[in-house]
């Protein structure tokens, strides 16, 4: 059974970002499932994948905000940096033999949903306007496709 279920109020209206957020939710559910199976190796693999994917997502999101001229990009980046450090600490504790899955799932689920509903919602109008304008002036959205390819392929 899934730990987290996507809720419509988490949608930012930016399809690529919403799909990335949904993938992070899937990974949190994979962490829950691996823990339920008692698979320490599985938990470790999901933690590593989750951290790597989340860092790529953050880098993509930050570049998107910067490109759109979002005025609070630096503050948003700092929120991401603090979060990455916290999750990295959990990874180190896990590697040292500690059982961190319960605490990590709690942190991830609370932080992610709160972050999307507040911090990400705050930039979504600016980024959507920028992407709409960009798409109109560059039919195929070349920048977005190049940036997606750089971070997720």
Secondary structure as a PSIPRED ss2 file (coil, helix, strand):
# PSIPRED VFORMAT (PSIPRED V4.0)

   1 X C   1.000  0.000  0.000
   2 X C   1.000  0.000  0.000
   3 X C   1.000  0.000  0.000
   4 X C   1.000  0.000  0.000
   5 X C   1.000  0.000  0.000
   6 X C   1.000  0.000  0.000
   7 X C   1.000  0.000  0.000
   8 X H   0.000  1.000  0.000
   9 X H   0.000  1.000  0.000
  10 X H   0.000  1.000  0.000
  11 X C   1.000  0.000  0.000
  12 X C   1.000  0.000  0.000
  13 X C   1.000  0.000  0.000
  14 X C   1.000  0.000  0.000
  15 X H   0.000  1.000  0.000
  16 X H   0.000  1.000  0.000
  17 X H   0.000  1.000  0.000
  18 X H   0.000  1.000  0.000
  19 X H   0.000  1.000  0.000
  20 X H   0.000  1.000  0.000
  21 X H   0.000  1.000  0.000
  22 X H   0.000  1.000  0.000
  23 X H   0.000  1.000  0.000
  24 X H   0.000  1.000  0.000
  25 X H   0.000  1.000  0.000
  26 X H   0.000  1.000  0.000
  27 X H   0.000  1.000  0.000
  28 X H   0.000  1.000  0.000
  29 X H   0.000  1.000  0.000
  30 X H   0.000  1.000  0.000
  31 X H   0.000  1.000  0.000
  32 X H   0.000  1.000  0.000
  33 X H   0.000  1.000  0.000
  34 X H   0.000  1.000  0.000
  35 X H   0.000  1.000  0.000
  36 X H   0.000  1.000  0.000
  37 X C   1.000  0.000  0.000
  38 X C   1.000  0.000  0.000
  39 X C   1.000  0.000  0.000
  40 X H   0.000  1.000  0.000
  41 X H   0.000  1.000  0.000
  42 X H   0.000  1.000  0.000
  43 X H   0.000  1.000  0.000
  44 X H   0.000  1.000  0.000
  45 X H   0.000  1.000  0.000
  46 X H   0.000  1.000  0.000
  47 X H   0.000  1.000  0.000
  48 X H   0.000  1.000  0.000
  49 X H   0.000  1.000  0.000
  50 X H   0.000  1.000  0.000
  51 X H   0.000  1.000  0.000
  52 X H   0.000  1.000  0.000
  53 X H   0.000  1.000  0.000
  54 X H   0.000  1.000  0.000
  55 X H   0.000  1.000  0.000
  56 X H   0.000  1.000  0.000
  57 X H   0.000  1.000  0.000
  58 X H   0.000  1.000  0.000
  59 X H   0.000  1.000  0.000
  60 X H   0.000  1.000  0.000
  61 X H   0.000  1.000  0.000
  62 X H   0.000  1.000  0.000
  63 X H   0.000  1.000  0.000
  64 X H   0.000  1.000  0.000
  65 X H   0.000  1.000  0.000
  66 X H   0.000  1.000  0.000
  67 X H   0.000  1.000  0.000
  68 X H   0.000  1.000  0.000
  69 X C   1.000  0.000  0.000
  70 X C   1.000  0.000  0.000
  71 X C   1.000  0.000  0.000
  72 X C   1.000  0.000  0.000
  73 X H   0.000  1.000  0.000
  74 X H   0.000  1.000  0.000
  75 X H   0.000  1.000  0.000
  76 X H   0.000  1.000  0.000
  77 X H   0.000  1.000  0.000
  78 X H   0.000  1.000  0.000
  79 X H   0.000  1.000  0.000
  80 X H   0.000  1.000  0.000
  81 X H   0.000  1.000  0.000
  82 X H   0.000  1.000  0.000
  83 X H   0.000  1.000  0.000
  84 X H   0.000  1.000  0.000
  85 X H   0.000  1.000  0.000
  86 X H   0.000  1.000  0.000
  87 X H   0.000  1.000  0.000
  88 X H   0.000  1.000  0.000
  89 X H   0.000  1.000  0.000
  90 X H   0.000  1.000  0.000
  91 X H   0.000  1.000  0.000
  92 X H   0.000  1.000  0.000
  93 X H   0.000  1.000  0.000
  94 X H   0.000  1.000  0.000
  95 X H   0.000  1.000  0.000
  96 X C   1.000  0.000  0.000
  97 X C   1.000  0.000  0.000
  98 X C   1.000  0.000  0.000
  99 X C   1.000  0.000  0.000
 100 X C   1.000  0.000  0.000
 101 X H   0.000  1.000  0.000
 102 X H   0.000  1.000  0.000
 103 X H   0.000  1.000  0.000
 104 X H   0.000  1.000  0.000
 105 X H   0.000  1.000  0.000
 106 X H   0.000  1.000  0.000
 107 X H   0.000  1.000  0.000
 108 X H   0.000  1.000  0.000
 109 X H   0.000  1.000  0.000
 110 X H   0.000  1.000  0.000
 111 X H   0.000  1.000  0.000
 112 X H   0.000  1.000  0.000
 113 X H   0.000  1.000  0.000
 114 X H   0.000  1.000  0.000
 115 X H   0.000  1.000  0.000
 116 X H   0.000  1.000  0.000
 117 X H   0.000  1.000  0.000
 118 X H   0.000  1.000  0.000
 119 X H   0.000  1.000  0.000
 120 X H   0.000  1.000  0.000
 121 X H   0.000  1.000  0.000
 122 X H   0.000  1.000  0.000
 123 X H   0.000  1.000  0.000
 124 X H   0.000  1.000  0.000
 125 X H   0.000  1.000  0.000
 126 X H   0.000  1.000  0.000
 127 X H   0.000  1.000  0.000
 128 X H   0.000  1.000  0.000
 129 X H   0.000  1.000  0.000
 130 X H   0.000  1.000  0.000
 131 X H   0.000  1.000  0.000
 132 X H   0.000  1.000  0.000
 133 X H   0.000  1.000  0.000
 134 X H   0.000  1.000  0.000
 135 X H   0.000  1.000  0.000
 136 X H   0.000  1.000  0.000
 137 X H   0.000  1.000  0.000
 138 X C   1.000  0.000  0.000
 139 X C   1.000  0.000  0.000
 140 X C   1.000  0.000  0.000
 141 X C   1.000  0.000  0.000
 142 X H   0.000  1.000  0.000
 143 X H   0.000  1.000  0.000
 144 X H   0.000  1.000  0.000
 145 X H   0.000  1.000  0.000
 146 X H   0.000  1.000  0.000
 147 X H   0.000  1.000  0.000
 148 X H   0.000  1.000  0.000
 149 X H   0.000  1.000  0.000
 150 X H   0.000  1.000  0.000
 151 X H   0.000  1.000  0.000
 152 X H   0.000  1.000  0.000
 153 X C   1.000  0.000  0.000
